[in-house]
Amino acid sequence: MKRSITLLLFISTLSTFGQIGNTLTTADKIYGLSKFWQEVNYNFIYLDKVDRAKWDSTYTQLITTVQKTENDYQYYRELQKFCALLNDGHTNVYFPKSIKQMTDMFGDYRLFIQNIDNKAIIVRTNLSKKDEIPVGSEIIEVNGKPTEAYIRENVAPYISSSTDYVLKDESVLRLLQGLEGETFLVQIKKPKGEIISLKLTHKKTEEKEVYPDLDRTGELLDFKWYNNQIAYVALNSFNDPKIDSLFITKLTELYNAKALIIDLRNNGGGKTGIGRNILKYLIADSLLFGSRMSSRLHIPTFKAWGKFYAPKDTLNNEWAKKSLLSFQDKYYYHFDYEPDTIRLNAKRIIVPTAILLGHQTASAAEDFLVYADKQKHMIKIGQNSYGSTGQPYMFDLPGGGSARICTKKDTYPDGREFVGYGIKPDIEVKSTLKDYLQKKDPVLDKALGYLKTKTE
């Protein structure tokens, strides 16, 4: 049986790859690999956390490997796997626009998968399949391998992530990702225990209706009231400055709130200043304390001198210390630090405030949390944040692809690190499969319960 599965998948893969061009020359492939390796070595802020011997030896091996790739897709997959060794959510390799991967469409089937309770749970399907594959069903096997093993071998190694829990979330999300025509053989365990097998081939699903419908509006800003006392504001992105204007239109109503919920769980970031422009209405202080920032400083002559220094030579010798650190790629520029001064004539909203966060609270949304740190009227509820922010350096790669490399380290003002760890909630609340099936939001419920005690 396993041999038949392997043969079927091999034939399917050949057919799929036949649709992808091999437009890159051997020189292009080596150059693209070397370009990425070079830019990481020169610009990556967390190079000190990389196993340099493994990084360089992998590069050496890939010089041969990339030349043997049969098409552009395979080539870029090798670059993505190489990039994933850096374990950074702001350092990525992107496919050319001509290579389009599919995630949830399989012709007659459409499956949306999410990591719930560390399982690959089907959370939505196309409407016509809601009885055949009930919400809450678990994918337990993919292409003859237990799901956990398939992820470990075929999915996770290609994903760049700063935290283990986001890596798991993304791996489940991309569990069945592939090219049009690519086939997966899966086993699905239904909520009542029945196990079924399906052969799924990526193809556009014509059926538009999905089950269940999303409750989220998809708006930049969502606003509602609970018990006419607690105002709920979801800030879903800091990419569009329009959200600042949307927030200001709600101020008249917000001034009547006895408590406030700020939901950042679906905010993947954007521009730090956009979130800061909202937060200034929610604190009484005249100063906002944001992240401390640093970047690598490369002065070639210092690096050349550093080869001739040992650690003992740096004692009371700043010149030697600077040279040795440069040679070790550990010499940093620390940006001047000062808090942001708030100039605001408008009334502030200083009420008990719960900030909701989760694994997708990322980048500029994490910067928002740093600004909000130590505000006595604010509390964080939910799960650890994404654990990655910074300033990426972006550049093109051969064949229309691109890459980005994180060049800036951010910490709390006192030096506490959150990149690679996530910002921790004051009150941790996790959603379970039972919560999902019963359409409960335990994070929101905890916030409402907490704020109710503050308004009575």
Secondary structure as a PSIPRED ss2 file (coil, helix, strand):
# PSIPRED VFORMAT (PSIPRED V4.0)

   1 M C   1.000  0.000  0.000
   2 K H   0.000  1.000  0.000
   3 R H   0.000  1.000  0.000
   4 S H   0.000  1.000  0.000
   5 I H   0.000  1.000  0.000
   6 T H   0.000  1.000  0.000
   7 L H   0.000  1.000  0.000
   8 L H   0.000  1.000  0.000
   9 L H   0.000  1.000  0.000
  10 F H   0.000  1.000  0.000
  11 I H   0.000  1.000  0.000
  12 S H   0.000  1.000  0.000
  13 T H   0.000  1.000  0.000
  14 L H   0.000  1.000  0.000
  15 S H   0.000  1.000  0.000
  16 T H   0.000  1.000  0.000
  17 F H   0.000  1.000  0.000
  18 G C   1.000  0.000  0.000
  19 Q C   1.000  0.000  0.000
  20 I C   1.000  0.000  0.000
  21 G C   1.000  0.000  0.000
  22 N C   1.000  0.000  0.000
  23 T C   1.000  0.000  0.000
  24 L C   1.000  0.000  0.000
  25 T C   1.000  0.000  0.000
  26 T H   0.000  1.000  0.000
  27 A H   0.000  1.000  0.000
  28 D H   0.000  1.000  0.000
  29 K H   0.000  1.000  0.000
  30 I H   0.000  1.000  0.000
  31 Y H   0.000  1.000  0.000
  32 G H   0.000  1.000  0.000
  33 L H   0.000  1.000  0.000
  34 S H   0.000  1.000  0.000
  35 K H   0.000  1.000  0.000
  36 F H   0.000  1.000  0.000
  37 W H   0.000  1.000  0.000
  38 Q H   0.000  1.000  0.000
  39 E H   0.000  1.000  0.000
  40 V H   0.000  1.000  0.000
  41 N H   0.000  1.000  0.000
  42 Y H   0.000  1.000  0.000
  43 N H   0.000  1.000  0.000
  44 F C   1.000  0.000  0.000
  45 I C   1.000  0.000  0.000
  46 Y C   1.000  0.000  0.000
  47 L H   0.000  1.000  0.000
  48 D H   0.000  1.000  0.000
  49 K H   0.000  1.000  0.000
  50 V C   1.000  0.000  0.000
  51 D C   1.000  0.000  0.000
  52 R H   0.000  1.000  0.000
  53 A H   0.000  1.000  0.000
  54 K H   0.000  1.000  0.000
  55 W H   0.000  1.000  0.000
  56 D H   0.000  1.000  0.000
  57 S H   0.000  1.000  0.000
  58 T H   0.000  1.000  0.000
  59 Y H   0.000  1.000  0.000
  60 T H   0.000  1.000  0.000
  61 Q H   0.000  1.000  0.000
  62 L H   0.000  1.000  0.000
  63 I H   0.000  1.000  0.000
  64 T H   0.000  1.000  0.000
  65 T H   0.000  1.000  0.000
  66 V H   0.000  1.000  0.000
  67 Q H   0.000  1.000  0.000
  68 K C   1.000  0.000  0.000
  69 T C   1.000  0.000  0.000
  70 E C   1.000  0.000  0.000
  71 N C   1.000  0.000  0.000
  72 D H   0.000  1.000  0.000
  73 Y H   0.000  1.000  0.000
  74 Q H   0.000  1.000  0.000
  75 Y H   0.000  1.000  0.000
  76 Y H   0.000  1.000  0.000
  77 R H   0.000  1.000  0.000
  78 E H   0.000  1.000  0.000
  79 L H   0.000  1.000  0.000
  80 Q H   0.000  1.000  0.000
  81 K H   0.000  1.000  0.000
  82 F H   0.000  1.000  0.000
  83 C H   0.000  1.000  0.000
  84 A H   0.000  1.000  0.000
  85 L C   1.000  0.000  0.000
  86 L C   1.000  0.000  0.000
  87 N C   1.000  0.000  0.000
  88 D C   1.000  0.000  0.000
  89 G C   1.000  0.000  0.000
  90 H C   1.000  0.000  0.000
  91 T C   1.000  0.000  0.000
  92 N E   0.000  0.000  1.000
  93 V E   0.000  0.000  1.000
  94 Y E   0.000  0.000  1.000
  95 F C   1.000  0.000  0.000
  96 P C   1.000  0.000  0.000
  97 K C   1.000  0.000  0.000
  98 S C   1.000  0.000  0.000
  99 I C   1.000  0.000  0.000
 100 K C   1.000  0.000  0.000
 101 Q E   0.000  0.000  1.000
 102 M E   0.000  0.000  1.000
 103 T C   1.000  0.000  0.000
 104 D C   1.000  0.000  0.000
 105 M E   0.000  0.000  1.000
 106 F E   0.000  0.000  1.000
 107 G C   1.000  0.000  0.000
 108 D C   1.000  0.000  0.000
 109 Y E   0.000  0.000  1.000
 110 R E   0.000  0.000  1.000
 111 L E   0.000  0.000  1.000
 112 F E   0.000  0.000  1.000
 113 I E   0.000  0.000  1.000
 114 Q E   0.000  0.000  1.000
 115 N E   0.000  0.000  1.000
 116 I E   0.000  0.000  1.000
 117 D C   1.000  0.000  0.000
 118 N C   1.000  0.000  0.000
 119 K E   0.000  0.000  1.000
 120 A E   0.000  0.000  1.000
 121 I E   0.000  0.000  1.000
 122 I E   0.000  0.000  1.000
 123 V E   0.000  0.000  1.000
 124 R E   0.000  0.000  1.000
 125 T E   0.000  0.000  1.000
 126 N E   0.000  0.000  1.000
 127 L H   0.000  1.000  0.000
 128 S H   0.000  1.000  0.000
 129 K H   0.000  1.000  0.000
 130 K C   1.000  0.000  0.000
 131 D C   1.000  0.000  0.000
 132 E C   1.000  0.000  0.000
 133 I C   1.000  0.000  0.000
 134 P C   1.000  0.000  0.000
 135 V C   1.000  0.000  0.000
 136 G C   1.000  0.000  0.000
 137 S C   1.000  0.000  0.000
 138 E E   0.000  0.000  1.000
 139 I E   0.000  0.000  1.000
 140 I E   0.000  0.000  1.000
 141 E E   0.000  0.000  1.000
 142 V E   0.000  0.000  1.000
 143 N C   1.000  0.000  0.000
 144 G C   1.000  0.000  0.000
 145 K E   0.000  0.000  1.000
 146 P E   0.000  0.000  1.000
 147 T H   0.000  1.000  0.000
 148 E H   0.000  1.000  0.000
 149 A H   0.000  1.000  0.000
 150 Y H   0.000  1.000  0.000
 151 I H   0.000  1.000  0.000
 152 R H   0.000  1.000  0.000
 153 E H   0.000  1.000  0.000
 154 N H   0.000  1.000  0.000
 155 V H   0.000  1.000  0.000
 156 A H   0.000  1.000  0.000
 157 P H   0.000  1.000  0.000
 158 Y H   0.000  1.000  0.000
 159 I C   1.000  0.000  0.000
 160 S C   1.000  0.000  0.000
 161 S C   1.000  0.000  0.000
 162 S C   1.000  0.000  0.000
 163 T C   1.000  0.000  0.000
 164 D H   0.000  1.000  0.000
 165 Y H   0.000  1.000  0.000
 166 V H   0.000  1.000  0.000
 167 L H   0.000  1.000  0.000
 168 K H   0.000  1.000  0.000
 169 D H   0.000  1.000  0.000
 170 E H   0.000  1.000  0.000
 171 S H   0.000  1.000  0.000
 172 V H   0.000  1.000  0.000
 173 L H   0.000  1.000  0.000
 174 R C   1.000  0.000  0.000
 175 L C   1.000  0.000  0.000
 176 L C   1.000  0.000  0.000
 177 Q C   1.000  0.000  0.000
 178 G E   0.000  0.000  1.000
 179 L E   0.000  0.000  1.000
 180 E C   1.000  0.000  0.000
 181 G C   1.000  0.000  0.000
 182 E C   1.000  0.000  0.000
 183 T E   0.000  0.000  1.000
 184 F E   0.000  0.000  1.000
 185 L E   0.000  0.000  1.000
 186 V E   0.000  0.000  1.000
 187 Q E   0.000  0.000  1.000
 188 I E   0.000  0.000  1.000
 189 K E   0.000  0.000  1.000
 190 K C   1.000  0.000  0.000
 191 P C   1.000  0.000  0.000
 192 K C   1.000  0.000  0.000
 193 G C   1.000  0.000  0.000
 194 E C   1.000  0.000  0.000
 195 I E   0.000  0.000  1.000
 196 I E   0.000  0.000  1.000
 197 S E   0.000  0.000  1.000
 198 L E   0.000  0.000  1.000
 199 K E   0.000  0.000  1.000
 200 L E   0.000  0.000  1.000
 201 T E   0.000  0.000  1.000
 202 H C   1.000  0.000  0.000
 203 K E   0.000  0.000  1.000
 204 K C   1.000  0.000  0.000
 205 T C   1.000  0.000  0.000
 206 E C   1.000  0.000  0.000
 207 E C   1.000  0.000  0.000
 208 K C   1.000  0.000  0.000
 209 E C   1.000  0.000  0.000
 210 V E   0.000  0.000  1.000
 211 Y E   0.000  0.000  1.000
 212 P C   1.000  0.000  0.000
 213 D C   1.000  0.000  0.000
 214 L C   1.000  0.000  0.000
 215 D C   1.000  0.000  0.000
 216 R C   1.000  0.000  0.000
 217 T C   1.000  0.000  0.000
 218 G C   1.000  0.000  0.000
 219 E C   1.000  0.000  0.000
 220 L C   1.000  0.000  0.000
 221 L E   0.000  0.000  1.000
 222 D E   0.000  0.000  1.000
 223 F E   0.000  0.000  1.000
 224 K E   0.000  0.000  1.000
 225 W E   0.000  0.000  1.000
 226 Y E   0.000  0.000  1.000
 227 N C   1.000  0.000  0.000
 228 N C   1.000  0.000  0.000
 229 Q C   1.000  0.000  0.000
 230 I E   0.000  0.000  1.000
 231 A E   0.000  0.000  1.000
 232 Y E   0.000  0.000  1.000
 233 V E   0.000  0.000  1.000
 234 A E   0.000  0.000  1.000
 235 L E   0.000  0.000  1.000
 236 N C   1.000  0.000  0.000
 237 S C   1.000  0.000  0.000
 238 F E   0.000  0.000  1.000
 239 N C   1.000  0.000  0.000
 240 D C   1.000  0.000  0.000
 241 P C   1.000  0.000  0.000
 242 K H   0.000  1.000  0.000
 243 I H   0.000  1.000  0.000
 244 D H   0.000  1.000  0.000
 245 S H   0.000  1.000  0.000
 246 L H   0.000  1.000  0.000
 247 F H   0.000  1.000  0.000
 248 I H   0.000  1.000  0.000
 249 T H   0.000  1.000  0.000
 250 K C   1.000  0.000  0.000
 251 L H   0.000  1.000  0.000
 252 T H   0.000  1.000  0.000
 253 E H   0.000  1.000  0.000
 254 L H   0.000  1.000  0.000
 255 Y C   1.000  0.000  0.000
 256 N C   1.000  0.000  0.000
 257 A C   1.000  0.000  0.000
 258 K C   1.000  0.000  0.000
 259 A E   0.000  0.000  1.000
 260 L E   0.000  0.000  1.000
 261 I E   0.000  0.000  1.000
 262 I E   0.000  0.000  1.000
 263 D E   0.000  0.000  1.000
 264 L C   1.000  0.000  0.000
 265 R C   1.000  0.000  0.000
 266 N C   1.000  0.000  0.000
 267 N C   1.000  0.000  0.000
 268 G C   1.000  0.000  0.000
 269 G C   1.000  0.000  0.000
 270 G E   0.000  0.000  1.000
 271 K C   1.000  0.000  0.000
 272 T H   0.000  1.000  0.000
 273 G H   0.000  1.000  0.000
 274 I H   0.000  1.000  0.000
 275 G H   0.000  1.000  0.000
 276 R H   0.000  1.000  0.000
 277 N H   0.000  1.000  0.000
 278 I H   0.000  1.000  0.000
 279 L H   0.000  1.000  0.000
 280 K C   1.000  0.000  0.000
 281 Y C   1.000  0.000  0.000
 282 L C   1.000  0.000  0.000
 283 I C   1.000  0.000  0.000
 284 A C   1.000  0.000  0.000
 285 D C   1.000  0.000  0.000
 286 S C   1.000  0.000  0.000
 287 L E   0.000  0.000  1.000
 288 L E   0.000  0.000  1.000
 289 F C   1.000  0.000  0.000
 290 G C   1.000  0.000  0.000
 291 S C   1.000  0.000  0.000
 292 R E   0.000  0.000  1.000
 293 M E   0.000  0.000  1.000
 294 S E   0.000  0.000  1.000
 295 S E   0.000  0.000  1.000
 296 R E   0.000  0.000  1.000
 297 L C   1.000  0.000  0.000
 298 H C   1.000  0.000  0.000
 299 I C   1.000  0.000  0.000
 300 P H   0.000  1.000  0.000
 301 T H   0.000  1.000  0.000
 302 F H   0.000  1.000  0.000
 303 K H   0.000  1.000  0.000
 304 A H   0.000  1.000  0.000
 305 W H   0.000  1.000  0.000
 306 G H   0.000  1.000  0.000
 307 K C   1.000  0.000  0.000
 308 F C   1.000  0.000  0.000
 309 Y C   1.000  0.000  0.000
 310 A C   1.000  0.000  0.000
 311 P H   0.000  1.000  0.000
 312 K H   0.000  1.000  0.000
 313 D H   0.000  1.000  0.000
 314 T H   0.000  1.000  0.000
 315 L C   1.000  0.000  0.000
 316 N C   1.000  0.000  0.000
 317 N C   1.000  0.000  0.000
 318 E H   0.000  1.000  0.000
 319 W H   0.000  1.000  0.000
 320 A H   0.000  1.000  0.000
 321 K H   0.000  1.000  0.000
 322 K H   0.000  1.000  0.000
 323 S H   0.000  1.000  0.000
 324 L H   0.000  1.000  0.000
 325 L H   0.000  1.000  0.000
 326 S H   0.000  1.000  0.000
 327 F H   0.000  1.000  0.000
 328 Q C   1.000  0.000  0.000
 329 D C   1.000  0.000  0.000
 330 K C   1.000  0.000  0.000
 331 Y C   1.000  0.000  0.000
 332 Y E   0.000  0.000  1.000
 333 Y E   0.000  0.000  1.000
 334 H E   0.000  0.000  1.000
 335 F C   1.000  0.000  0.000
 336 D C   1.000  0.000  0.000
 337 Y C   1.000  0.000  0.000
 338 E C   1.000  0.000  0.000
 339 P C   1.000  0.000  0.000
 340 D E   0.000  0.000  1.000
 341 T E   0.000  0.000  1.000
 342 I C   1.000  0.000  0.000
 343 R C   1.000  0.000  0.000
 344 L C   1.000  0.000  0.000
 345 N C   1.000  0.000  0.000
 346 A C   1.000  0.000  0.000
 347 K C   1.000  0.000  0.000
 348 R C   1.000  0.000  0.000
 349 I C   1.000  0.000  0.000
 350 I C   1.000  0.000  0.000
 351 V C   1.000  0.000  0.000
 352 P C   1.000  0.000  0.000
 353 T E   0.000  0.000  1.000
 354 A E   0.000  0.000  1.000
 355 I E   0.000  0.000  1.000
 356 L E   0.000  0.000  1.000
 357 L E   0.000  0.000  1.000
 358 G C   1.000  0.000  0.000
 359 H C   1.000  0.000  0.000
 360 Q C   1.000  0.000  0.000
 361 T C   1.000  0.000  0.000
 362 A C   1.000  0.000  0.000
 363 S C   1.000  0.000  0.000
 364 A H   0.000  1.000  0.000
 365 A H   0.000  1.000  0.000
 366 E H   0.000  1.000  0.000
 367 D H   0.000  1.000  0.000
 368 F H   0.000  1.000  0.000
 369 L H   0.000  1.000  0.000
 370 V H   0.000  1.000  0.000
 371 Y H   0.000  1.000  0.000
 372 A H   0.000  1.000  0.000
 373 D C   1.000  0.000  0.000
 374 K C   1.000  0.000  0.000
 375 Q C   1.000  0.000  0.000
 376 K C   1.000  0.000  0.000
 377 H C   1.000  0.000  0.000
 378 M E   0.000  0.000  1.000
 379 I E   0.000  0.000  1.000
 380 K E   0.000  0.000  1.000
 381 I E   0.000  0.000  1.000
 382 G E   0.000  0.000  1.000
 383 Q C   1.000  0.000  0.000
 384 N C   1.000  0.000  0.000
 385 S C   1.000  0.000  0.000
 386 Y C   1.000  0.000  0.000
 387 G C   1.000  0.000  0.000
 388 S C   1.000  0.000  0.000
 389 T C   1.000  0.000  0.000
 390 G C   1.000  0.000  0.000
 391 Q C   1.000  0.000  0.000
 392 P E   0.000  0.000  1.000
 393 Y E   0.000  0.000  1.000
 394 M E   0.000  0.000  1.000
 395 F E   0.000  0.000  1.000
 396 D E   0.000  0.000  1.000
 397 L C   1.000  0.000  0.000
 398 P H   0.000  1.000  0.000
 399 G H   0.000  1.000  0.000
 400 G H   0.000  1.000  0.000
 401 G C   1.000  0.000  0.000
 402 S E   0.000  0.000  1.000
 403 A E   0.000  0.000  1.000
 404 R E   0.000  0.000  1.000
 405 I E   0.000  0.000  1.000
 406 C E   0.000  0.000  1.000
 407 T C   1.000  0.000  0.000
 408 K E   0.000  0.000  1.000
 409 K E   0.000  0.000  1.000
 410 D E   0.000  0.000  1.000
 411 T E   0.000  0.000  1.000
 412 Y C   1.000  0.000  0.000
 413 P C   1.000  0.000  0.000
 414 D C   1.000  0.000  0.000
 415 G C   1.000  0.000  0.000
 416 R C   1.000  0.000  0.000
 417 E E   0.000  0.000  1.000
 418 F C   1.000  0.000  0.000
 419 V C   1.000  0.000  0.000
 420 G C   1.000  0.000  0.000
 421 Y C   1.000  0.000  0.000
 422 G C   1.000  0.000  0.000
 423 I C   1.000  0.000  0.000
 424 K C   1.000  0.000  0.000
 425 P C   1.000  0.000  0.000
 426 D C   1.000  0.000  0.000
 427 I E   0.000  0.000  1.000
 428 E E   0.000  0.000  1.000
 429 V C   1.000  0.000  0.000
 430 K C   1.000  0.000  0.000
 431 S C   1.000  0.000  0.000
 432 T C   1.000  0.000  0.000
 433 L H   0.000  1.000  0.000
 434 K H   0.000  1.000  0.000
 435 D H   0.000  1.000  0.000
 436 Y H   0.000  1.000  0.000
 437 L H   0.000  1.000  0.000
 438 Q C   1.000  0.000  0.000
 439 K C   1.000  0.000  0.000
 440 K C   1.000  0.000  0.000
 441 D C   1.000  0.000  0.000
 442 P H   0.000  1.000  0.000
 443 V H   0.000  1.000  0.000
 444 L H   0.000  1.000  0.000
 445 D H   0.000  1.000  0.000
 446 K H   0.000  1.000  0.000
 447 A H   0.000  1.000  0.000
 448 L H   0.000  1.000  0.000
 449 G H   0.000  1.000  0.000
 450 Y H   0.000  1.000  0.000
 451 L H   0.000  1.000  0.000
 452 K H   0.000  1.000  0.000
 453 T H   0.000  1.000  0.000
 454 K H   0.000  1.000  0.000
 455 T H   0.000  1.000  0.000
 456 E C   1.000  0.000  0.000
